């Protein structure tokens, strides 16, 4: 402060002195805070703790979001799988109906053919077996009579 800036009024001078004392007190407190290692360490620890809590909270939120998204994807996949299974079952049912109709048609055709020509009903192996049985029966009967 220079002499030309010095107030002439005693009240103004007292106010300026009080302001200077307050500024000096703030400066002393700031210097004391910088030299207080223990307090600075506590402050740094508190800040680190706060940052850690915030990071943990953020990680928890991201985990919940990921779990929710996975749950949604799983539900969608289950619905899609169910739809595909339903479609496959319907297709299999349709194929079975077509195969059953085909078997029915073939059976009716075979029955109609046998009715037209009954000789077609007995396969040659069956006829041969019947002939062999007849020959054996004739031989057995002749031996008993003799």
SEDREN-490306 format. One record per atom (N, C-alpha, C): x, y, z; residue in one letter. Coordinates in steps of 0.1 Angstrom, whole numbers, padded with zeros to 4 digits, always signed. Layout:
N
XYZA ...
This chain:
146
+0008-0012+0000X +0000+0000+0000X +0009+0012+0000X +0006+0022-0008X +0013+0034-0008X +0007+0045+0000X +0014+0055+0003X +0009+0066+0011X -0002+0074+0004X -0003+0074-0008X -0013+0082-0015X -0026+0074-0015X -0026+0061-0013X -0038+0053-0012X -0044+0052+0002X -0037+0058+0012X -0041+0056+0026X -0053+0065+0028X -0063+0059+0034X -0076+0066+0037X -0073+0076+0048X -0080+0087+0048X -0079+0097+0058X -0089+0095+0069X -0100+0089+0065X -0110+0087+0075X -0106+0075+0084X -0107+0076+0098X -0103+0066+0107X -0112+0053+0105X -0125+0055+0103X -0133+0043+0101X -0130+0035+0088X -0127+0042+0078X -0123+0035+0066X -0110+0028+0068X -0101+0034+0075X -0088+0028+0078X -0090+0016+0087X -0099+0016+0097X -0101+0004+0105X -0107-0007+0096X -0116-0004+0087X -0123-0014+0078X -0112-0020+0069X -0103-0012+0064X -0092-0018+0056X -0083-0027+0064X -0080-0023+0076X -0072-0032+0085X -0079-0045+0087X -0092-0045+0090X -0099-0057+0093X -0099-0066+0080X -0101-0060+0069X -0100-0068+0056X -0087-0074+0054X -0076-0066+0057X -0063-0071+0055X -0060-0083+0065X -0065-0082+0077X -0064-0092+0087X -0071-0105+0083X -0083-0103+0077X -0091-0115+0072X -0083-0122+0061X -0078-0114+0052X -0070-0119+0040X -0058-0127+0046X -0051-0121+0055X -0039-0127+0061X -0043-0140+0068X -0054-0140+0075X -0059-0152+0082X -0061-0163+0072X -0068-0160+0061X -0071-0170+0050X -0058-0175+0044X -0048-0166+0042X -0035-0170+0037X -0028-0180+0046X -0028-0176+0059X -0022-0185+0069X -0028-0198+0070X -0042-0199+0069X -0049-0211+0070X -0046-0220+0057X -0044-0213+0046X -0041-0221+0034X -0027-0227+0035X -0018-0219+0040X -0004-0224+0042X -0004-0235+0052X -0011-0234+0063X -0011-0244+0073X -0017-0257+0067X -0028-0255+0059X -0034-0267+0053X -0024-0274+0044X -0016-0267+0036X -0006-0273+0027X +0005-0280+0035X +0008-0275+0047X +0019-0281+0054X +0014-0293+0063X +0001-0294+0065X -0005-0305+0073X -0006-0317+0065X +0004-0326+0065X +0005-0338+0057X -0006-0348+0061X -0009-0349+0074X -0019-0358+0079X -0033-0355+0074X -0036-0342+0074X -0049-0338+0070X -0050-0339+0054X -0039-0337+0047X -0039-0338+0033X -0041-0353+0029X -0034-0362+0037X -0036-0376+0034X -0050-0381+0037X -0056-0376+0048X -0070-0379+0050X -0079-0374+0039X -0076-0362+0034X -0084-0357+0023X -0083-0365+0011X -0070-0369+0008X -0068-0377-0004X -0075-0391-0003X -0074-0397+0009X -0081-0410+0012X -0096-0408+0010X -0101-0398+0015X -0116-0396+0014X -0120-0394-0001X -0112-0387-0008X -0115-0385-0022X -0114-0398-0030X -0103-0406-0026X -0101-0419-0033X -0113-0429-0029X -0117-0428-0017X -0129-0436-0012X -0141-0432-0020X -0143-0419-0022X -0155-0415-0029X -0154-0419-0044X -0142-0418-0050X -0141-0423-0064X -0143-0438-0065X -0138-0445-0055X -0140-0460-0055X -0155-0463-0054X -0162-0456-0045X -0176-0459-0043X -0184-0456-0056X -0180-0445-0063X -0186-0441-0075X -0184-0451-0086X -0171-0456-0087X -0168-0466-0097X -0175-0479-0094X -0176-0483-0081X -0183-0496-0078X -0198-0494-0081X -0204-0483-0079X -0218-0480-0082X -0220-0481-0097X -0211-0475-0104X -0212-0475-0119X -0210-0489-0124X -0201-0497-0119X -0199-0511-0123X -0212-0519-0120X -0218-0517-0108X -0230-0524-0104X -0241-0521-0114X -0242-0508-0118X -0253-0504-0127X -0250-0510-0141X -0238-0511-0145X -0235-0517-0158X -0238-0532-0158X -0234-0538-0146X -0237-0553-0145X -0252-0555-0145X -0260-0547-0138X -0274-0549-0139X -0280-0547-0153X -0275-0537-0160X -0279-0535-0174X -0276-0547-0182X -0263-0552-0181X -0259-0563-0189X -0267-0576-0186X -0270-0578-0173X -0279-0589-0169X -0293-0588-0175X -0298-0576-0174X -0311-0574-0180X -0311-0576-0195X -0301-0571-0201X -0300-0573-0216X -0299-0588-0219X -0291-0595-0212X -0289-0610-0214X -0302-0617-0211X -0309-0613-0201X -0322-0619-0198X -0332-0617-0210X -0332-0605-0215X -0341-0602-0226X -0337-0610-0238X -0324-0611-0241X -0320-0619-0253X -0323-0633-0251X -0322-0638-0239X -0326-0652-0236X -0340-0655-0238X -0349-0645-0234X -0363-0647-0236X -0366-0647-0251X -0360-0638-0258X -0363-0637-0272X -0358-0650-0279X -0347-0655-0275X -0342-0667-0281X -0351-0679-0278X -0356-0679-0266X -0365-0690-0262X -0378-0689-0270X -0383-0677-0272X -0395-0675-0280X -0393-0680-0295X -0381-0676-0300X -0378-0680-0314X -0376-0695-0315X -0370-0701-0305X -0368-0716-0305X -0382-0723-0304X -0391-0717-0296X -0404-0723-0295X -0411-0722-0308X -0410-0710-0314X -0417-0708-0327X -0411-0718-0338X -0398-0720-0338X -0392-0729-0347X -0397-0744-0344X -0398-0747-0332X -0402-0761-0328X -0417-0763-0332X -0425-0753-0330X -0439-0753-0334X -0440-0755-0349X -0432-0748-0356X -0432-0749-0371X -0428-0763-0375X -0417-0768-0369X -0412-0781-0372X -0422-0792-0369X -0429-0790-0358X -0439-0800-0354X -0451-0800-0364X -0455-0788-0368X -0466-0787-0378X -0462-0793-0391X -0449-0790-0395X -0444-0796-0407X -0444-0811-0407X -0439-0817-0395X -0438-0831-0393X -0452-0837-0393X -0462-0830-0387X -0476-0835-0387X -0481-0835-0401X -0478-0825-0409X -0483-0824-0423X -0477-0836-0431X -0464-0838-0429X -0457-0849-0437X -0463-0862-0433X -0466-0864-0420X -0472-0877-0415X -0485-0879-0421X -0493-0868-0422X -0506-0869-0428X -0505-0872-0443X -0496-0866-0450X -0494-0870-0464X -0489-0884-0465X -0480-0889-0457X -0476-0903-0457X -0487-0912-0454X -0495-0909-0444X -0507-0918-0441X -0517-0918-0453X -0519-0907-0459X -0528-0907-0470X -0522-0915-0482X -0509-0914-0484X -0503-0922-0494X -0504-0937-0491X -0502-0941-0478X -0503-0955-0475X -0518-0960-0476X -0527-0951-0473X -0541-0955-0474X -0544-0957-0489X -0540-0948-0497X -0542-0949-0512X -0536-0962-0517X -0524-0965-0513X -0518-0977-0518X -0525-0990-0514X -0529-0989-0501X -0536-1001-0495X -0550-1003-0503X -0557-0992-0505X -0569-0993-0513X -0567-0998-0527X -0556-0994-0533X -0553-0998-0546X -0550-1013-0546X -0542-1017-0537X -0538-1032-0536X -0551-1040-0533X -0560-1036-0524X -0572-1043-0522X -0580-1044-0534X -0581-1033-0542X -0589-1033-0554X -0583-1043-0564X -0569-1043-0565X -0562-1052-0574X -0565-1067-0570X -0565-1070-0557X -0567-1084-0553X -0581-1088-0555X -0590-1079-0554X -0604-1082-0557X -0606-1085-0571X -0599-1078-0580X -0600-1081-0594X -0594-1094-0598X -0582-1097-0592X -0575-1110-0595X -0570-1116-0582X -0577-1125-0576X -0574-1130-0563X -0560-1138-0563X -0556-1143-0574X -0543-1150-0575X -0531-1140-0571X -0533-1128-0573X -0522-1118-0569X -0521-1117-0554X -0531-1122-0547X -0531-1120-0532X -0520-1128-0525X -0518-1140-0531X -0509-1150-0524X -0495-1149-0531X -0485-1146-0524X -0472-1145-0530X -0467-1159-0533X -0458-1160-0543X -0452-1173-0547X -0446-1181-0536X -0440-1175-0526X -0434-1183-0515X -0445-1190-0507X -0456-1183-0505X -0467-1189-0497X -0473-1200-0505X -0474-1199-0518X -0480-1210-0526X -0470-1222-0525X -0457-1220-0526X -0447-1230-0525X -0448-1237-0512X -0449-1230-0501X -0450-1235-0488X -0463-1244-0487X -0474-1239-0492X -0486-1247-0492X -0485-1260-0500X -0478-1260-0511X -0476-1272-0519X -0467-1282-0511X -0457-1277-0505X -0448-1286-0497X -0456-1292-0486X -0464-1284-0479X -0472-1290-0468X -0482-1300-0473X -0488-1298-0485X -0497-1308-0490X -0490-1321-0494X -0478-1320-0500X -0471-1332-0503X -0467-1340-0490X -0463-1333-0480X -0459-1339-0467X -0472-1346-0461X -0483-1339-0462X -0496-1345-0457X -0500-1358-0464X -0498-1358-0477X -0501-1370-0486X -0492-1381-0482X -0480-1378-0480X -0470-1389-0477X -0473-1395-0463X -0476-1386-0453X -0480-1391-0440X -0492-1399-0440X -0502-1395-0447X -0515-1403-0448X -0513-1417-0455X -0505-1417-0465X -0502-1430-0472X -0495-1440-0463X -0485-1435-0455X -0478-1444-0446X -0486-1449-0435X -0496-1441-0430X -0505-1446-0420X -0514-1457-0425X -0518-1456-0438X -0527-1466-0443X -0520-1479-0447X -0508-1478-0449X -0500-1489-0453X -0496-1498-0442X 
